[in-house]
């Protein structure tokens, strides 16, 4: 928040108990947070209408009573409050499956204590009324607030696991913990000093020279091993998967007689464009239809376009996309060096044009077939969190981490989680 020396994190979703669980798990992870329910924060507000009347100044006054560094507030309608959205440094939507929603609805209704209401109706009729009212409430007031969230937590994600990357993102983006930006004069002086040290080796100490050589050796060795791993894995995969390539190509051709391979232009390392092949999973004129579907994206306003029930996808396309078979032709890109097995996914030029300076960090390394966010939720993860995880990989990647991510990719592909 601009006027408060703390981070305000708002959490909302269809099941209040799951919202509270995620809020508590995040607080435990951050170790310096306080968890509050929306109703305890605004005890005088009896309903959503009363809370919507609260202005930013009034909410700030209420929040000033809490000295904690991280204030985590949860409530099913919390993201529908414009004032809270503006004050929040991070907005999280926690999804829930149907079983959790039904259980929560029945528990909150205290059906077993409603003896009077059951005299004039059967138990099944009462249950139907409760579930219908809950469904209407979620559809009308809760689900539509998904568009305001920065991060989504999927219904099948465990709270303790989901908050790991969220907590890391909160700490990394905390203005109180990040270094202050240098002025233009300070930056110029620092750059001049670094250039002087680089151009005048005599000004460097012997220890600095040794450290520089050792660091260069480590980097070059890591890059060599990474490239060697790429070539070996790609050659083996192409050999073993060649029968699958032939079957998929035949099925696509028989579907509508169109081309088997669809080639896009993607942006690689340092902004270099390269041809990006995929097995065609959509109708022939899919690109022309995309502009008419932008307002139906899963995350409106997000840089990347994702749509769970995309009408452009063919029957065979839905299957090969679910299990990432459509991505297999990109092994050729790995073999010739445009891509790597592990790395940030290469974006299309349209997305790069919308990147912020921070987002452009994804272009510092060779893009890959898989990465941290691909094995952590794939398309279910929002763009901001994707960038956070990609930057984490760039800052810590190595031969062993690549091996670990390759092994974790196999179950992620087989389950099809987050693929659409």
C-alpha positions as CSV (number, residue, x, y, z in Angstrom):
1,X,0.0,0.0,0.0
2,X,1.2,3.4,-0.8
3,X,0.4,5.1,2.5
4,X,1.0,2.2,4.9
5,X,4.2,0.5,5.9
6,X,2.9,-3.0,5.5
7,X,1.6,-5.5,2.9
8,X,-2.1,-6.1,2.8
9,X,-3.0,-9.4,1.2
10,X,-6.7,-10.1,0.3
11,X,-7.9,-13.7,-0.1
12,X,-11.3,-14.7,-1.5
13,X,-13.0,-17.8,-2.8
14,X,-16.3,-19.8,-2.7
15,X,-15.4,-21.7,0.5
16,X,-14.7,-19.6,3.6
17,X,-12.9,-22.4,5.4
18,X,-10.5,-23.0,2.5
19,X,-9.9,-19.2,2.3
20,X,-9.0,-19.2,6.0
21,X,-6.8,-22.3,5.6
22,X,-4.7,-20.6,2.8
23,X,-4.5,-17.4,4.8
24,X,-3.2,-19.2,7.9
25,X,-0.7,-21.2,5.8
26,X,0.6,-18.1,4.2
27,X,0.9,-16.3,7.5
28,X,2.9,-19.3,8.9
29,X,5.1,-19.2,5.9
30,X,5.8,-15.4,6.1
31,X,6.2,-15.6,10.0
32,X,5.3,-12.0,10.4
33,X,1.6,-11.9,9.4
34,X,-1.8,-11.6,11.1
35,X,-4.8,-13.3,9.8
36,X,-8.2,-11.6,10.0
37,X,-11.6,-12.5,8.6
38,X,-13.5,-9.8,6.7
39,X,-16.3,-9.9,9.2
40,X,-14.0,-9.4,12.2
41,X,-12.2,-6.6,10.4
42,X,-15.5,-4.8,9.8
43,X,-17.8,-5.9,12.7
44,X,-20.3,-3.1,12.1
45,X,-20.9,-4.1,8.5
46,X,-23.8,-6.5,8.5
47,X,-23.7,-7.4,4.8
48,X,-21.9,-6.7,1.5
49,X,-23.8,-3.5,0.9
50,X,-22.6,-2.1,4.2
51,X,-19.0,-3.0,3.4
52,X,-19.1,-1.4,0.0
53,X,-20.0,1.9,1.6
54,X,-16.6,2.0,3.4
55,X,-14.1,4.3,1.7
56,X,-10.4,3.9,1.4
57,X,-9.7,6.4,4.2
58,X,-12.1,4.7,6.6
59,X,-10.5,1.2,5.9
60,X,-7.0,2.6,6.3
61,X,-8.0,3.9,9.8
62,X,-9.2,0.5,10.7
63,X,-6.0,-1.2,9.4
64,X,-3.8,1.2,11.4
65,X,-4.8,-0.6,14.6
66,X,-2.7,-3.6,13.5
67,X,1.1,-3.2,13.6
68,X,2.0,-6.5,11.9
69,X,4.2,-6.4,8.8
70,X,1.8,-8.6,6.7
71,X,-1.9,-8.3,7.2
72,X,-3.8,-11.1,5.6
73,X,-7.6,-10.7,5.3
74,X,-10.0,-13.3,3.9
75,X,-13.7,-13.4,3.0
76,X,-15.7,-14.8,0.1
77,X,-16.8,-11.4,-1.2
78,X,-13.6,-9.5,-0.3
79,X,-12.4,-8.9,-3.9
80,X,-15.7,-7.3,-4.8
81,X,-14.9,-4.4,-2.5
82,X,-13.2,-1.8,-4.7
83,X,-11.6,0.0,-1.7
84,X,-9.9,-3.2,-0.5
85,X,-8.7,-4.0,-4.0
86,X,-7.0,-0.6,-4.3
87,X,-5.3,-1.0,-0.8
88,X,-4.2,-4.6,-1.4
89,X,-0.6,-5.3,-2.4
90,X,-1.7,-8.8,-3.5
91,X,-5.1,-10.3,-4.3
92,X,-5.5,-14.1,-4.2
93,X,-8.5,-16.1,-5.4
94,X,-8.7,-19.6,-3.8
95,X,-10.9,-22.0,-5.8
96,X,-12.7,-25.0,-4.3
97,X,-14.1,-28.2,-5.7
98,X,-17.8,-29.1,-5.7
99,X,-17.6,-31.4,-2.7
100,X,-16.0,-28.6,-0.5
101,X,-18.7,-26.2,-1.7
102,X,-21.5,-28.5,-0.9
103,X,-20.1,-29.5,2.5
104,X,-19.5,-25.9,3.4
105,X,-23.1,-24.9,2.4
106,X,-24.7,-27.7,4.5
107,X,-22.5,-26.9,7.5
108,X,-23.1,-23.2,7.4
109,X,-26.9,-23.8,7.1
110,X,-26.9,-25.9,10.4
111,X,-29.6,-28.0,8.8
112,X,-29.8,-30.5,11.7
113,X,-31.0,-27.7,14.0
114,X,-33.7,-26.5,11.6
115,X,-36.5,-28.7,13.0
116,X,-39.2,-26.0,12.4
117,X,-38.2,-25.6,8.7
118,X,-38.4,-29.3,8.1
119,X,-42.0,-29.7,9.3
120,X,-43.5,-28.4,6.0
121,X,-40.9,-29.8,3.6
122,X,-38.8,-33.0,3.2
123,X,-35.1,-33.1,4.0
124,X,-34.1,-33.4,0.3
125,X,-36.1,-30.3,-0.7
126,X,-34.4,-28.3,2.1
127,X,-31.0,-29.5,0.9
128,X,-31.8,-28.6,-2.7
129,X,-32.9,-25.1,-1.6
130,X,-29.6,-24.6,0.4
131,X,-27.4,-25.8,-2.5
132,X,-29.3,-23.7,-5.0
133,X,-29.0,-20.6,-2.9
134,X,-25.2,-21.3,-2.4
135,X,-24.7,-21.8,-6.1
136,X,-26.5,-18.6,-7.0
137,X,-24.5,-16.7,-4.4
138,X,-21.2,-18.0,-5.8
139,X,-22.2,-17.4,-9.4
140,X,-23.5,-13.8,-8.8
141,X,-21.1,-12.5,-6.2
142,X,-18.0,-14.7,-5.7
143,X,-16.8,-16.2,-9.0
144,X,-17.0,-13.0,-10.9
145,X,-14.3,-11.5,-8.6
146,X,-11.8,-13.9,-10.1
147,X,-10.9,-11.3,-12.7
148,X,-9.5,-9.0,-9.9
149,X,-7.0,-11.6,-8.6
150,X,-3.3,-11.5,-9.1
151,X,-2.8,-15.1,-8.2
152,X,-5.1,-18.1,-8.4
153,X,-4.9,-21.2,-6.2
154,X,-6.4,-24.2,-7.8
155,X,-9.0,-26.4,-6.1
156,X,-6.8,-29.4,-6.1
157,X,-3.7,-27.6,-4.6
158,X,-2.8,-28.2,-1.0
159,X,-2.7,-24.9,0.9
160,X,0.8,-25.6,2.4
161,X,2.2,-26.3,-1.0
162,X,0.4,-23.5,-2.8
163,X,1.6,-20.7,-0.5
164,X,5.3,-21.6,-1.0
165,X,5.7,-19.7,-4.2
166,X,3.1,-17.0,-3.1
167,X,5.2,-16.3,0.0
168,X,8.4,-16.0,-2.1
169,X,6.6,-13.6,-4.4
170,X,5.4,-11.5,-1.5
171,X,8.9,-11.2,0.0
172,X,10.5,-10.5,-3.4
173,X,8.1,-7.7,-4.3
174,X,8.0,-6.1,-0.8
175,X,9.1,-2.5,-1.3
176,X,10.4,-2.5,2.3
177,X,12.9,-5.3,1.6
178,X,14.0,-4.4,-1.9
179,X,16.9,-2.0,-2.4
180,X,16.0,1.6,-3.2
181,X,16.4,2.6,-6.8
182,X,19.5,4.7,-7.6
183,X,19.2,8.1,-9.1
184,X,20.5,8.6,-12.7
185,X,23.7,10.2,-11.4
186,X,24.4,7.4,-8.9
187,X,23.7,4.8,-11.6
188,X,26.1,6.5,-14.0
189,X,28.8,6.7,-11.4
190,X,28.4,3.0,-10.6
191,X,28.5,2.0,-14.3
192,X,31.6,4.2,-14.8
193,X,33.3,2.5,-11.9
194,X,32.5,-1.0,-13.2
195,X,33.7,-0.1,-16.7
196,X,37.0,1.2,-15.2
197,X,37.6,-2.0,-13.3
198,X,36.8,-4.1,-16.4
199,X,39.1,-2.1,-18.7
200,X,41.9,-1.8,-16.3
201,X,42.8,-5.2,-15.0
202,X,45.8,-3.8,-13.0
203,X,43.3,-2.1,-10.7
204,X,41.9,-5.5,-9.7
205,X,43.3,-7.5,-6.9
206,X,44.7,-11.0,-7.4
207,X,41.9,-12.5,-5.4
208,X,39.3,-10.8,-7.6
209,X,41.0,-12.1,-10.7
210,X,40.9,-15.7,-9.4
211,X,37.3,-15.4,-8.4
212,X,36.4,-14.1,-11.8
213,X,38.2,-17.0,-13.6
214,X,36.6,-19.6,-11.3
215,X,33.1,-18.0,-11.8
216,X,33.6,-18.0,-15.6
217,X,34.7,-21.7,-15.5
218,X,31.6,-22.6,-13.4
219,X,29.2,-20.8,-15.8
220,X,30.8,-22.2,-18.9
221,X,30.8,-25.7,-17.5
222,X,27.1,-25.4,-16.4
223,X,26.1,-24.2,-19.9
224,X,28.1,-27.0,-21.5
225,X,26.4,-29.7,-19.4
226,X,23.0,-28.1,-20.0
227,X,23.6,-28.2,-23.8
228,X,24.9,-31.8,-23.6
229,X,21.8,-32.8,-21.6
230,X,19.6,-31.1,-24.2
231,X,21.2,-33.0,-27.1
232,X,21.2,-36.4,-25.4
233,X,17.6,-36.2,-24.2
234,X,16.3,-34.8,-27.5
235,X,18.0,-37.5,-29.7
236,X,16.6,-40.3,-27.4
237,X,13.1,-38.7,-27.4
238,X,13.0,-38.3,-31.2
239,X,14.0,-41.9,-31.7
240,X,11.5,-43.3,-29.2
241,X,8.6,-41.1,-30.1
242,X,8.9,-41.3,-33.9
243,X,5.9,-43.9,-34.0
244,X,3.8,-41.5,-32.0
245,X,4.7,-38.7,-34.4
246,X,3.4,-40.7,-37.3
247,X,0.1,-41.7,-35.6
248,X,-0.7,-38.1,-34.5
249,X,0.2,-36.7,-37.9
250,X,-2.2,-39.2,-39.5
251,X,-5.1,-38.4,-37.1
252,X,-4.7,-34.7,-37.6
253,X,-4.7,-35.1,-41.4
254,X,-7.8,-37.3,-41.3
255,X,-9.7,-34.7,-39.0
256,X,-10.0,-31.9,-41.6
257,X,-7.4,-32.5,-44.3
258,X,-5.4,-29.4,-43.1
259,X,-1.7,-29.1,-42.4
260,X,-0.2,-31.3,-39.7
261,X,2.3,-28.8,-38.4
262,X,1.5,-25.3,-37.3
263,X,4.4,-22.9,-37.2
264,X,4.3,-19.8,-35.1
265,X,6.9,-17.0,-34.5
266,X,8.1,-17.0,-30.9
267,X,10.6,-14.8,-29.2
268,X,13.8,-16.5,-27.8
269,X,16.9,-15.4,-25.9
270,X,17.7,-11.7,-26.0
271,X,14.5,-11.0,-28.1
272,X,15.6,-13.1,-31.1
273,X,12.6,-14.5,-33.1
274,X,12.5,-18.1,-34.2
275,X,10.1,-20.5,-35.9
276,X,8.1,-22.5,-33.3
277,X,6.4,-25.7,-34.6
278,X,3.5,-27.6,-33.0
279,X,1.2,-30.3,-34.0
280,X,-1.9,-28.4,-35.2
281,X,-4.6,-28.7,-32.5
282,X,-7.0,-26.0,-33.7
283,X,-9.1,-25.3,-36.8
284,X,-7.2,-23.9,-39.8
285,X,-8.3,-20.2,-39.3
286,X,-7.7,-20.2,-35.5
287,X,-5.5,-17.0,-35.5
288,X,-8.3,-15.0,-37.2
289,X,-10.8,-16.2,-34.6
290,X,-8.6,-15.3,-31.6
291,X,-9.5,-11.6,-31.5
292,X,-13.2,-12.4,-31.2
293,X,-12.5,-14.5,-28.1
294,X,-10.2,-12.2,-26.1
295,X,-13.1,-11.1,-23.8
296,X,-13.7,-14.8,-22.9
297,X,-10.2,-15.4,-21.6
298,X,-9.8,-17.2,-18.2
299,X,-7.8,-14.2,-16.8
300,X,-9.1,-11.0,-18.4
301,X,-6.4,-8.4,-18.7
302,X,-3.6,-10.9,-18.4
303,X,-0.8,-10.7,-21.0
304,X,-1.2,-14.4,-22.0
305,X,-4.4,-15.6,-23.6
306,X,-5.8,-18.8,-22.0
307,X,-9.3,-20.3,-22.4
308,X,-10.3,-23.6,-21.0
309,X,-13.1,-24.3,-23.5
310,X,-11.6,-22.8,-26.6
311,X,-14.1,-23.5,-29.5
312,X,-11.2,-23.4,-31.9
313,X,-9.7,-26.7,-30.6
314,X,-10.4,-29.8,-32.6
315,X,-11.3,-33.2,-31.1
316,X,-7.9,-34.7,-31.6
317,X,-6.5,-31.3,-30.6
318,X,-8.0,-31.4,-27.2
319,X,-6.4,-34.8,-26.5
320,X,-2.9,-33.9,-27.7
321,X,-3.0,-30.5,-25.8
322,X,-4.0,-32.2,-22.6
323,X,-1.0,-34.4,-22.6
324,X,1.3,-31.9,-24.3
325,X,1.8,-34.1,-27.4
326,X,1.3,-31.0,-29.6
327,X,4.5,-29.6,-28.2
328,X,6.7,-32.6,-29.3
329,X,7.8,-31.0,-32.7
330,X,9.7,-28.4,-30.6
331,X,12.3,-31.1,-29.8
332,X,13.7,-30.0,-33.2
333,X,14.1,-26.5,-31.8
334,X,16.0,-27.9,-28.9
335,X,18.3,-29.9,-31.1
336,X,19.3,-26.9,-33.3
337,X,19.8,-24.7,-30.2
338,X,16.8,-22.3,-30.5
339,X,15.4,-23.8,-27.3
340,X,16.4,-25.9,-24.3
341,X,14.7,-28.7,-22.5
342,X,14.3,-26.6,-19.4
343,X,13.7,-22.8,-19.4
344,X,10.9,-20.2,-19.6
345,X,8.3,-20.8,-22.3
346,X,8.9,-18.7,-25.4
347,X,6.3,-15.9,-25.8
348,X,4.7,-14.7,-29.0
349,X,5.6,-11.2,-30.2
350,X,2.2,-9.9,-29.2
351,X,2.8,-10.7,-25.6
352,X,6.4,-9.3,-25.5
353,X,5.1,-6.0,-26.7
354,X,3.1,-5.8,-23.5
355,X,6.0,-6.8,-21.2
356,X,7.2,-4.5,-18.4
357,X,10.9,-4.2,-17.8
358,X,10.6,-6.8,-15.1
359,X,8.8,-9.2,-17.4
360,X,11.6,-9.0,-19.9
361,X,13.9,-10.9,-17.5
362,X,12.3,-14.0,-19.0
363,X,14.2,-13.3,-22.2
364,X,17.6,-13.4,-20.6
365,X,18.0,-17.2,-21.1
366,X,17.3,-19.7,-23.8
367,X,13.5,-20.6,-23.7
368,X,12.6,-24.2,-22.9
369,X,10.0,-27.0,-23.2
370,X,9.4,-27.1,-19.5
371,X,10.2,-25.2,-16.4
372,X,9.2,-24.5,-12.7
373,X,5.7,-23.2,-13.4
374,X,4.9,-25.8,-16.0
375,X,5.3,-28.5,-13.3
376,X,3.5,-26.4,-10.7
377,X,0.2,-25.8,-12.4
378,X,0.8,-24.9,-16.0
379,X,-2.0,-22.7,-17.5
380,X,-3.7,-22.4,-14.1
381,X,-0.9,-20.1,-12.8
382,X,-1.3,-16.4,-13.5
383,X,1.2,-14.5,-15.6
384,X,2.6,-12.6,-12.6
385,X,3.4,-15.8,-10.8
386,X,4.8,-17.3,-14.0
387,X,7.3,-14.5,-14.3
388,X,8.2,-14.9,-10.6
389,X,8.9,-18.6,-11.1
390,X,10.8,-18.0,-14.3
391,X,13.0,-15.4,-12.6
392,X,13.6,-17.8,-9.8
393,X,14.8,-20.4,-12.3
394,X,17.1,-17.9,-14.1
395,X,18.8,-16.9,-10.8
396,X,19.3,-20.5,-9.6
397,X,19.3,-22.9,-12.6
398,X,21.9,-25.6,-12.9
399,X,22.5,-29.1,-14.2
400,X,20.9,-30.9,-11.2
401,X,17.9,-28.5,-11.1
402,X,17.3,-29.2,-14.8
403,X,17.3,-33.0,-14.2
404,X,14.9,-32.6,-11.3
405,X,12.5,-30.5,-13.4
406,X,12.7,-32.9,-16.3
407,X,11.7,-35.8,-14.0
408,X,8.8,-33.7,-12.5
409,X,7.6,-32.9,-16.0
410,X,6.6,-36.5,-16.7
411,X,3.9,-36.8,-14.0
412,X,2.7,-33.3,-14.8
413,X,2.2,-34.2,-18.5
414,X,0.6,-37.6,-17.7
415,X,-2.0,-36.1,-15.3
416,X,-2.7,-33.2,-17.8
417,X,-3.1,-30.8,-14.8
418,X,-3.6,-27.2,-15.9
419,X,-3.3,-28.0,-19.6
420,X,-5.8,-26.3,-22.0
